[in-house]
Amino acid sequence: MDNLFFGYFIWGLLLAAPLWWIAWRFNIVSWLPRLRSLLRRRVVQLPPQIEPLVILGKRQHGGEGRKA
């Protein structure tokens, strides 16, 4: 049983050390906030008062209201 544990422990070290070095070398930790914000694009819900406004050239809601 101990031999099995040490075998997996050694393989874990052999795999983790190069991955840690790559993450350190390319400073991947500094990329995480930017990647996380790109992956989590949320739809912004606007209050009803702002519905008639045009955002980025497109109406976001079917919109009743005056056209700009």
C-alpha positions as CSV (number, residue, x, y, z in Angstrom):
1,M,0.0,0.0,0.0
2,D,2.8,2.4,0.9
3,N,4.6,1.6,-2.4
4,L,1.5,2.6,-4.4
5,F,1.2,5.9,-2.6
6,F,4.8,6.8,-3.1
7,G,4.5,5.8,-6.8
8,Y,1.7,8.3,-7.3
9,F,3.4,10.9,-5.2
10,I,6.5,10.7,-7.4
11,W,4.5,10.9,-10.6
12,G,2.6,13.8,-9.2
13,L,5.9,15.7,-8.5
14,L,7.2,14.8,-11.9
15,L,4.1,16.2,-13.6
16,A,3.6,19.2,-11.3
17,A,7.1,20.6,-11.3
18,P,7.3,21.3,-15.1
19,L,3.7,22.7,-15.0
20,W,4.6,25.0,-12.1
21,W,7.7,26.2,-14.0
22,I,5.8,27.0,-17.1
23,A,3.2,28.9,-15.1
24,W,5.9,30.8,-13.4
25,R,8.0,31.5,-16.5
26,F,5.1,32.8,-18.6
27,N,3.5,34.6,-15.6
28,I,0.2,33.0,-16.2
29,V,-1.2,34.2,-12.9
30,S,-1.3,37.8,-14.3
31,W,-3.4,36.6,-17.2
32,L,-6.1,35.0,-15.1
33,P,-8.2,38.2,-14.3
34,R,-8.2,39.1,-18.0
35,L,-9.1,35.6,-19.1
36,R,-11.8,35.3,-16.5
37,S,-13.4,38.6,-17.5
38,L,-13.4,37.5,-21.2
39,L,-15.0,34.2,-20.3
40,R,-17.7,35.7,-18.1
41,R,-19.4,38.1,-20.4
42,R,-22.7,38.9,-18.6
43,V,-25.7,40.5,-20.2
44,V,-26.3,43.8,-18.5
45,Q,-29.9,44.4,-17.4
46,L,-30.7,48.1,-17.7
47,P,-33.4,49.8,-15.7
48,P,-36.7,50.5,-17.5
49,Q,-36.0,54.2,-17.7
50,I,-33.0,53.6,-20.0
51,E,-34.7,51.1,-22.4
52,P,-35.3,53.6,-25.2
53,L,-31.6,54.5,-25.4
54,V,-29.5,53.0,-28.2
55,I,-26.4,51.2,-27.0
56,L,-23.6,50.4,-29.4
57,G,-25.8,51.2,-32.3
58,K,-28.4,48.5,-31.5
59,R,-31.6,48.5,-29.5
60,Q,-31.2,46.0,-26.8
61,H,-34.8,45.5,-26.0
62,G,-37.7,45.5,-28.5
63,G,-38.3,48.9,-27.0
64,E,-41.3,51.0,-26.9
65,G,-40.4,54.6,-27.0
66,R,-39.3,57.3,-29.3
67,K,-36.7,56.6,-31.9
68,A,-33.6,58.6,-31.7
